[in-house]
Amino acid sequence: MLLVQQRPIITLTTDFGHKDYFVGSLKGVILGINQQADIVSISHDVRSYDIRDGAYIIRSAYRYFPRFSIHVGIVDPGVGSPRRPILVVSNNYYFIGPDNGIFSYIYKEDPPVKVIEIKAEHYFLKSGGATFHGRDIFAPVAAWLSKGVEYSNLGDEITDFKAFPIPDINRPDQDSIKGEIIYIDKFGNLISNITRNDIDQLVINKGNKVLEVRIKDQIISGLTDFYGQGEANTIGAIINSNGYLEIFSYRKSAKEALAVSIGKEIIVAVR
């Protein structure tokens, strides 16, 4: 049995931006099918065509919504190609989008009960082209799902869905952790895949040794508790509110200051 809310929530995460009619069209299609839906935009400023960027944004926001919310994620450089439209049914939420890895974090952190290849074309909008599946497939399917259509009526279960590998930390020795930058936010803060728990495990029983964070040729001694503890034009390290190690420059861009990009190695060590 499909579980939905009395006033269902549908979220949107896309790389569509705000200049064009794209986002408004999605919302119009949803409301044309279900006027009771609450539509929440998580972000429409995902870097163009950057599936990993969109995946991280969805991962960082989805769990703060009520159970059974429907999350639509559209970063779709393969639109119109044979890539499949999918519905992911996790233990707590529904996710709708292209089968290109955009839900990779969900597969790892909120394991799906089922992944459905969406085939029920009678729920799609009729269109003269294949350039806007967000409007013609994903939005109407989300709306019909929010009205109580059973997900089993939308298509067939698949097991060969696409996912990119989520970077893991490694421990080269007892005194250090190696990770990498997995996301860069609007302010130029560099978010790593190293967690507070990873650091706690590193420093346990290390006595008075000093914690160091190294990125590129920068060595940061210790962690700050909040951004304002950092001095102007200096690089600092902090555990952010998602529990991950973040490199920042107070009121500046750490990305610009260090000239680094996604995938750059970061090391935490005790000395």
N, C-alpha and C positions, 0 to 999 in steps of 0.2 A: 504494500500500500504506500502511495506517495505521501510524504509528510511535507506540508507547506504551512506558512503562517496565515493568520486571518488577513493581515495586510502584508502581503509578501514583499520582500526586499530583493531588488535586482541591482547588483553593482556593475559598474562598467570600468574597465581598465583598457586603454587603447593608446596607440601612437598617432591618433588622428589630429591632435592639436585642437585649436579653437577658431581658426580662420575660416574653415569651410563648413559645409552643411552636414558633415558626417555624423557628429555626435547628436545634433538635433534630430536627425533622421532616425537614429537608433531609438531615442526616447519617444518619438512620435509613433513608431511602429509598436513599441511595447504598450504605450498607453492606448493605442487604437484597439488592441486586443484585450488588455486588462487595465481598466481605469483605476483599479484599486491598488496597483503596484506602486511601491515607493522606489524610486530610482535614485541611486547614489553613485556619483562619479568618484571613483578612487583617484584616478589620474588619467589625463589624456595627453600627457607630456612625456610618455615613454620615448626614449630615443628611437627615431625612425628605423624600423626593420630589426630592432635589437630585441630578440626573443628573450635573452637572459635578463635584460633590464626589466622587461615586463614581468617575467617570472618572479623576480625578486620583489617587485612592488606588490604583486598579488600576495606573495608569501608573507609580506610584512603587515598586510592589512586584513586578510580574510577572516582571521580567527576572532577579531573584535566585533564581528557582526553576530546577530542572533542565529541560533541553529536553524538550519534549513534555508538560509539565505542562498540566493542564486548568484554566482559570480561569473560574469562574462568577461573573458580576456581575449582581446583581439590585437595581436601583433602578427601580421600575416603576410610576409613577403611572398608566400607561395599561393596567394589568392587566385582562384580560377584553375589551379593545377590539380592533379589527382590527389593532393593531400586531403585527408579526411576531416570532416567536421565531427567533433566528438562532444559527448556529455560524460563528465566524470562524476560518479556518485560516491562521495566519501562517507565516512562515518557521521559527519556532521553537516556537510554542505554539498551543494551542486556547483559544478564548474562547466562552462560551455565555451568552446573556442576551437581553433584549428589544432589538428594533431601534429604539432611541430616542436613539442617540448616545453611549451609555455606553462604547463602544469607540473613540471618536473619536481619542484619542491613539495607539491601536494602529495605526489606519489610516495615521497619519502617520509613526510611528517604527519600526514593525515590519511593513511593508506586507503585507497579507494575500495569500495565494495564491488563496484563494477565500472568499466569504461565502455560506453556505448558509441558505436559509429552511427551517427545520425543519418537515417535514410528516408524518413517519412516525409516525402516531398510535398504532401498535401498541407503540411504546416509551414512551408516556405512561402515567401512572396514571389510572385511572378516577376521576372525581370528580363530585360532585353540583352543583358550582358552578364559577365561573371567577375566584375571588378569590385563588387561591394557585398561580399557575403556577410559582413557584419550586419547590414540592414536586411538582407534578403534571407538569411538562414539563422544566424546566431540570435539576433534580437527577437524574431517571432517565436523561435523555439523556446527561448527563455520565458517569453510572455505566456505561451501555452502551458509550459511546465508550471508557471506560477498560478495558473488557473486550475491545476489539479490533473492535467493529462499525465497518465502513468509513463514513467521513463521507458518502460519495456515496450511501449507503443511507438517509440521514436526511432528504433533501429535495433541492431544486433550487437551483442557483447563481443569485444575484441580483447586480445591479450598482447598483441604486438604493437601497442601504442608507443609513440616516440617519447624519449626522455634524454636529456643531456646529463652527463655525470656531475653530481654535486661535489665540488672540491672538498676534500678532507684535509685536516691538519696531519702533520707527521711529527714524530718525536725522534730527532736524530741522536739525542742523548738524554740523560736524566735532567739536564739543566737547561733545555731549550725546547721550543716549539716552533715549527715552521708552518705558516699559513699563507694566504694570499688575499689580495683585495678583490672582493666580489661585487662591490657596488660603489658608485660615487653619487652622492646626492646633489641637490641644487646648489648647496653652499660650498661644494668642493670638498666635503668631508669624505674620507676614505674608509669604507666599512670593510672589515676583514671577516674571515670565517672562523676566527679564534674567539671562543666564548669565555665568559667570566669563569665558568666551571673549569675550562681548560687551564686557565691561569691559576685558579685556586689549587688545582692538582699539581701544578708545576712548583708553586712556592711552598707547599705544605712541608713542614719539617726542614725548611732551608735556613732556619735561624735568622741572622741579621744580614743575609745577602741582599744585594740591591737588584731590583727588577729593571731590566733594560728592554726597550722596544727599538728594533732596528728596521728601517726601511730605506732602501737605496743607500746613500752615504750618511743618513741621518741617524743619530743615536739619541733616544729619548729616555731620560732617567725617571722611572716611576710613572704612576698614573695620576691624573687629576680627577677631582670629584665633579667638577662642572666646568663649562667652557670658560667662564670668567676668571678662573684661576690661571689661565694661560696668559702670558705676556704678549703684547702686540708684536706681530711679525715673527713669532716663534712657533715652532711645531710642538704640539702636545699629543698625548694619548689618553683616551678615556674609555670607559665601558658605557656604551649607549643604552638607551631605554629598552632596546630589544635584547640586551645582554651580550652584545658583541663588541670586540675591541675596535675602536675607531680612531683614526688619526685626523687631527684638526689643526687649524691655525686660527686663533681668535679673531673674528671679524674679517678673516681673509680666506682664501681658497688654498687648502693644503694640496689639492690637485695641481694648481698652477705653481705653487711654491716648490713642489718636489718634482713636477713634470713627470707624473706617473699615470698609469692607466690600469684598467681592469686586468687582473692576473699577476700584478707585481707581487713579488715575494715579500713577506713580512715575518720577522723573527722576534720572538719574545724569549729572553734568557735571564737567568739569575747569575750574578757574578759576585 
